[in-house]
Amino acid sequence: MSQFRKADKLVPVITLVFYYHPDAWDGSLDLHGILRWSDDEAKNKILQKYVSNYRINLVDAGNIKELENFHTDLQEIFGMLQCRQNKVQLLNYVKSKEQYFRHLDEETYQVLQEFLQSERILKQEIKKEEGEEQIDMCKALEDLYQDGIEQGIESGIERGAVETYQEMGVSKEEVVERIQNRFSLLTKEAEAVVEKYWKE
């Protein structure tokens, strides 16, 4: 600041806290609320006179009510975040904005993938339009949803097989072997399936 002259002016900067967890923000909304103060209230009053308090400019992305106020990509992105806890609602929302989600650039796609915190990587349906690579989010989510259905069906079949073998009095070791052969699994995978559904 030694070169800062009287006529010089600083450019104002707004700092935002961008929060996108599914649960609503329940933390403090000002600086004083996140500082560790003394147990002595009298000391705190003195300290607080000299420690400036600043408001936390919070963007709670998953709980914004008036999405129509946004006129950029943020409207679709925030809307998607509000549906992420329910796969059916999410898929329906994306389909309702089909024109937008079928033509995403890779950067927006990666942002959405991070926001959705998907345990599995969405398959990228990349296509070229007007010389630019674009990604079809609708197709990616449909594939993910279908994979989930198929996995659920397979898990149900595995569970049914383990329970049936157990009711028939087949030993746990033999059930592992049968599950391994029936579902073409590795020994460790078969053991994990049997352990999951075996009733002690």
GUDO-739037 format. One record per residue (C-alpha): residue in three letters; x, y, z; residue number from 1. Coordinates in steps of 0.2 Angstrom, whole numbers, plus 2048, in hexadecimal, padded with zeros to 3 digits. Example, Ala and Ser with C-alpha at 12.3 -4.5 7.8 and 13.67 -1.06 7.14 Angstrom:
<pts>
PT   resn     x     y     z   resi
PT    ALA   83E   7EA   827      1
PT    SER   844   7FB   824      2
</pts>
This chain:
<pts>
PT   resn     x     y     z   resi
PT    MET   800   800   800      1
PT    SER   80F   80C   801      2
PT    GLN   80C   811   7EE      3
PT    PHE   7FA   814   7F2      4
PT    ARG   7F6   826   7EE      5
PT    LYS   7E7   831   7F4      6
PT    ALA   7E0   831   7E3      7
PT    ASP   7E1   81E   7E1      8
PT    LYS   7D1   814   7E3      9
PT    LEU   7CF   801   7E6     10
PT    VAL   7C3   7F7   7DC     11
PT    PRO   7B5   7EF   7E7     12
PT    VAL   7B5   7DC   7E8     13
PT    ILE   7A6   7D2   7ED     14
PT    THR   7AA   7C1   7F5     15
PT    LEU   79D   7B3   7F4     16
PT    VAL   79C   7A3   7FD     17
PT    PHE   795   796   7F1     18
PT    TYR   78C   788   7FA     19
PT    TYR   785   779   7F1     20
PT    HIS   782   76C   7FE     21
PT    PRO   770   764   7FD     22
PT    ASP   76D   769   80F     23
PT    ALA   768   77C   812     24
PT    TRP   776   787   819     25
PT    ASP   775   787   82C     26
PT    GLY   785   791   830     27
PT    SER   789   7A3   834     28
PT    LEU   786   7B1   828     29
PT    ASP   793   7BD   82F     30
PT    LEU   7A5   7BD   833     31
PT    HIS   7A2   7BF   846     32
PT    GLY   798   7AF   846     33
PT    ILE   7A7   7A4   840     34
PT    LEU   7B4   7AC   84B     35
PT    ARG   7B9   7A4   85C     36
PT    TRP   7B6   7B0   86A     37
PT    SER   7BB   7B1   87C     38
PT    ASP   7B0   7A9   889     39
PT    ASP   7B0   7BB   891     40
PT    GLU   7A2   7C5   88A     41
PT    ALA   7A9   7D5   890     42
PT    LYS   7B9   7D2   886     43
PT    ASN   7AF   7CD   877     44
PT    LYS   7A6   7DD   876     45
PT    ILE   7B6   7E6   876     46
PT    LEU   7BE   7DB   869     47
PT    GLN   7AE   7DC   85E     48
PT    LYS   7B0   7EF   85D     49
PT    TYR   7C1   7ED   855     50
PT    VAL   7BE   7DD   84A     51
PT    SER   7B3   7E3   83C     52
PT    ASN   7A4   7D8   838     53
PT    TYR   7A1   7D3   826     54
PT    ARG   791   7CB   81F     55
PT    ILE   794   7BA   816     56
PT    ASN   78C   7BC   804     57
PT    LEU   785   7AA   803     58
PT    VAL   77F   7A2   7F3     59
PT    ASP   776   792   7F9     60
PT    ALA   774   78B   7E8     61
PT    GLY   769   77C   7EC     62
PT    ASN   75C   786   7F5     63
PT    ILE   759   796   7EA     64
PT    LYS   747   799   7E9     65
PT    GLU   745   7A6   7DB     66
PT    LEU   74F   79D   7CC     67
PT    GLU   746   7A8   7C0     68
PT    ASN   751   7B7   7C6     69
PT    PHE   75F   7AF   7BD     70
PT    HIS   761   7B1   7AA     71
PT    THR   771   7A8   7A7     72
PT    ASP   776   795   7A8     73
PT    LEU   775   797   7BB     74
PT    GLN   762   795   7BA     75
PT    GLU   763   784   7B3     76
PT    ILE   772   77F   7BE     77
PT    PHE   76A   784   7CE     78
PT    GLY   759   77C   7C9     79
PT    MET   763   76C   7C6     80
PT    LEU   76B   76D   7D7     81
PT    GLN   75A   76E   7DF     82
PT    CYS   755   75D   7D7     83
PT    ARG   765   754   7DA     84
PT    GLN   75E   74A   7E9     85
PT    ASN   751   741   7DF     86
PT    LYS   757   739   7CF     87
PT    VAL   745   739   7C7     88
PT    GLN   743   74C   7CA     89
PT    LEU   754   74F   7C4     90
PT    LEU   751   746   7B4     91
PT    ASN   740   74E   7B1     92
PT    TYR   748   760   7B4     93
PT    VAL   756   75D   7A8     94
PT    LYS   749   757   79B     95
PT    SER   73E   766   79E     96
PT    LYS   74E   771   799     97
PT    GLU   753   765   78C     98
PT    GLN   759   772   77F     99
PT    TYR   765   778   78C    100
PT    PHE   76C   768   793    101
PT    ARG   76E   760   782    102
PT    HIS   77B   76D   77D    103
PT    LEU   787   76F   78C    104
PT    ASP   799   775   78A    105
PT    GLU   7A5   76A   793    106
PT    GLU   7A9   777   7A1    107
PT    THR   797   778   7A6    108
PT    TYR   795   765   7A5    109
PT    GLN   7A4   763   7B1    110
PT    VAL   79D   770   7BD    111
PT    LEU   78C   767   7BD    112
PT    GLN   794   756   7C0    113
PT    GLU   79E   75E   7CF    114
PT    PHE   78E   766   7D6    115
PT    LEU   784   756   7D5    116
PT    GLN   792   74D   7DE    117
PT    SER   78E   73D   7D4    118
PT    GLU   797   72E   7DB    119
PT    ARG   798   728   7C9    120
PT    ILE   79F   732   7BA    121
PT    LEU   792   737   7AE    122
PT    LYS   795   730   79D    123
PT    GLN   799   73E   791    124
PT    GLU   78F   73E   781    125
PT    ILE   79A   74A   777    126
PT    LYS   794   751   766    127
PT    LYS   79A   75F   75B    128
PT    GLU   78F   76D   757    129
PT    GLU   795   77D   74D    130
PT    GLY   7A7   777   750    131
PT    GLU   7A5   776   763    132
PT    GLU   7A4   767   76E    133
PT    GLN   794   766   778    134
PT    ILE   78E   759   784    135
PT    ASP   77C   751   785    136
PT    MET   778   752   798    137
PT    CYS   767   74A   795    138
PT    LYS   76F   73A   78D    139
PT    ALA   77C   73A   79B    140
PT    LEU   76F   73A   7A9    141
PT    GLU   763   72E   7A0    142
PT    ASP   772   721   79F    143
PT    LEU   776   724   7B1    144
PT    TYR   764   722   7B6    145
PT    GLN   762   712   7AC    146
PT    ASP   773   70B   7B3    147
PT    GLY   76C   70E   7C5    148
PT    ILE   75C   704   7C1    149
PT    GLU   766   6F6   7BA    150
PT    GLN   771   6F6   7C9    151
PT    GLY   762   6F6   7D4    152
PT    ILE   75B   6E7   7CB    153
PT    GLU   76B   6DD   7CC    154
PT    SER   76D   6E1   7DE    155
PT    GLY   75C   6DB   7E1    156
PT    ILE   760   6CA   7D8    157
PT    GLU   770   6C8   7E2    158
PT    ARG   766   6CB   7F2    159
PT    GLY   759   6BF   7ED    160
PT    ALA   765   6B1   7E8    161
PT    VAL   76F   6B3   7F9    162
PT    GLU   75F   6B2   803    163
PT    THR   758   6A3   7F9    164
PT    TYR   768   699   7FB    165
PT    GLN   769   69D   80E    166
PT    GLU   757   697   810    167
PT    MET   75B   687   807    168
PT    GLY   769   684   814    169
PT    VAL   778   687   809    170
PT    SER   787   68B   812    171
PT    LYS   78E   69D   811    172
PT    GLU   79E   697   809    173
PT    GLU   794   68E   7FB    174
PT    VAL   789   69D   7F9    175
PT    VAL   798   6A7   7F5    176
PT    GLU   79E   69B   7E8    177
PT    ARG   78C   69A   7E0    178
PT    ILE   78A   6AD   7E0    179
PT    GLN   79C   6AE   7D8    180
PT    ASN   797   6A2   7CA    181
PT    ARG   786   6A9   7C7    182
PT    PHE   78A   6BB   7C5    183
PT    SER   79C   6B9   7BF    184
PT    LEU   7A4   6C2   7CD    185
PT    LEU   7B5   6C1   7D5    186
PT    THR   7B6   6B8   7E6    187
PT    LYS   7B8   6C8   7F0    188
PT    GLU   7A9   6CF   7E7    189
PT    ALA   79E   6C0   7EA    190
PT    GLU   7A3   6C0   7FC    191
PT    ALA   79E   6D2   7FE    192
PT    VAL   78D   6CE   7F6    193
PT    VAL   78A   6C0   802    194
PT    GLU   790   6CA   811    195
PT    LYS   784   6D8   80D    196
PT    TYR   774   6CD   80B    197
PT    TRP   778   6BE   817    198
PT    LYS   76D   6BE   826    199
PT    GLU   776   6B8   836    200
</pts>
